[in-house]
Amino acid sequence: MRIAYLDCFSGMSGDMFLGALVDAGVPAKLFEDTVAALNIGARLEISRVNRSGIGATKVDVFVNGEKELPREVFAEQQSRAHTHEHDLRHEHGHKHGLEHVELREHNYSQSGHESTRAGAPAPHSHEHGRSLREIREIIHRASISDGAKHTAIAIFEALGAAEAKVHNTEVDKVHFHEVGAVDAMVDIICSAVGAAALGVDEIVCSPLNVGGGIVRCAHGVLPVPVPATVELLQGAPVYSSGIQVELVTPTGAAIVKVLAKRFATFPAMTIEKSGYGAGSRDFAGHANVVRLTIGESQAVFAQNTSQEAIAVLEANLDDLNPQVFGYVVERLLEAGALDTFAVPVQMKKHRPGMLLTVLSKPEDAPRLTQIIFTETSTLGVRRREEQRQTLARKWVNVVTRWGDVRLKIASMNGTITNYAPEYEDCKKIAAENRVPLKSVMNEAMEAYLKALKN
């Protein structure tokens, strides 16, 4: 399976991801053509830079001739512009030469107060920003594949849902003041197009270095990571290396949330190529890049499985009353057997028989062997020790119309691989309510799948 590993040791942002895609072999012309076809007043500038000794690709978005800037740099310019505007008003009694522009990477505003930068034109005519519906329409009109459209819309919907929750409003009422700006639309749409162009089966993401400190934006001073980023990264492994700047932006978090299938340390793979995407800042002693490594995954044991020694007990049975066999199995399980089963075998003198197999903890083997001798007709029990590897398991409760049912969930490397309703729970409900057992089991599965989607 061909995979891409996204290493976010210095955080994640939209422009860093685009740089890594180009550096890993996605044609720059694909992005340039995509931006030109959008016809939203943007263009790309792609260059090679160094970040603490590592060569990387830097992708800058220019909107109406203005280059996008990190949030705190933009905020500093905003502050200076406001001071300048105040001085002009005080001197001349009116506003002079100032237009509004949207900051990127903090996504939501109900107030309609856009930040300002001296001499910068307004990116669009919507006083209160773009709604999610308007952004969907822009993406639907874009000359990109249906799959890329679906991905880009999913990223914006993830942003909208996060901001709606953070600001206690409905997603349809969210207006994308800053993430809806042209530069962020370029980041998101090109990320969707570039991810499709990679041609990988899945993108795996590392734990994310989120940074620290505070940032200033349209809502004032916020802690890093900002609330929207925290919301988007629920379920993802994160940490801070102590750098006091914002390393994971809301746009970067949304891209990871939609594109990454799972989170893990560097996977076992045969490396084909890699690419580095540069951030805007150049830190001393810390390479501000995101790395994208592409290759073929290698089949290995799951990293989060547990391994244990077990005893395997076996006995051949050729003259046991079949009615007794079920009782023997029940006794063994009640006595602590991990599992027990039987398969038909052909024994000596052509007699049909059963091979009874019992799995147990080593310390329980003597007691279970005694039960086999006592309850069956066998004259010998074979014993050996083996290593057993098991998936991580947990139980969850789901609600059906007849009552609660437990489901056993198995996962590998954080990805759910198997789930099944508990037979005894379903059996009890079916008997008490006089409904088919399969109906109870089916409804329990449907309830679980519905809960996953929500």
Secondary structure, 3 states (H helix, E strand, C coil): CEEEEEECCCCECHHHHHHHHHHCCCCHHHHHHHHHHHCCCEEEEEEEEEECCEEEEEEEEEECCEECCCHHHHHHHHHHHHHHHHHHHHHHCCCCCEEECCCCCCCECCCCCCCEEECCCCCCCCCCCEEHHHHHHHHHHCCCCHHHHHHHHHHHHHHHHHHHHHCCCCHHHCEECCCCCHHHHHHHHHHHHHHHHHCCCEEEECCEECECCEEEECCEEEECCCHHHHHHCCCCCEECCCCCCECECHHHHHHHHHHEEEECCCCCEEEEEEEEEECCCCECCECCEEEEEEEEECCCCCCCCEEEEEEEEEEEECCCCHHHHHHHHHHHHHCCCCEEEEEEEECHHHCEEEEEEEEECHHHHHHHHHHHHHHCCCCCCEEEEEEEEECEEEEEEEEECCEEEEEEEEEECCEEEEEEECHHHHHHHHHHHCCCHHHHHHHHHHHHHHHHHC
